[in-house]
């Protein structure tokens, strides 16, 4: 069969029209729209009187917030990739992780603050212990709620509604156990500020949050890319029936997915609680940004979830230069709408996924 210029895609020599059509029909519109949106946020900040230093500081803080969101977004995208449903109860796993660490920390030997940070080693140990505790809750929810639906071949809508019911149930338990008041890991303790030069300042704890997020994301990538279980998870995500034929225990893979996703959610909850405060609806507030990050990066793509989370975090923080900070989650909703309109598969999602 003879190959023509039309068959090989856009060619500059053809006059540029096919290149323009390719640009608008391929993956380019979404990054362009996001870049314009972020630039518009900076412009609105300038118009509202924010200085360049202030906007740069907000951008840096946004990267750190994106690290927290990415820990939850990866869990969401893993559950969707392997089990094929949006888990609306994931935000409550974030909250539970934060509260588990809050309960565990007082039982550990107290230490002096790990300078320049505001916390001691007991919080790090409490975070590590909260991860398997949260994973056990996720496994219990799967056993009681989701496994029976899988065995019956339930539809996606039923899974989504069940996860929403699970979210309300877990949040009610949180209210019953810990009440509705705000809590702090270290009430009254100041958070040291680091000066980066040029007038840029960040809280030392924010640096720790970003470092932890990078380490956990790197470990997740290694698990998915280099380990036998990671390969089994990817095989199950691609074709669960074929994975079963090849001898992969899909129920075991699903359990590993819940453990990994819930553990990351717990770490994200502790980091978010350290950066702000603990409250029963903290995970629910983060749920929309986590979904937006997962969809923005491409649902089912852990790398995409990380990139999407950083974009969401930057937009959330920079928007505080011209909006009330309480409207931060609405910014995630705006970016989510842009993604769904221009490119529902996201930045790294496969076509038709």
Order of alpha helices (4+ residues) and beta strands (2+ residues): alpha-alpha-alpha-alpha-alpha-alpha-alpha-beta-beta-alpha-alpha-alpha-alpha-alpha-alpha-alpha
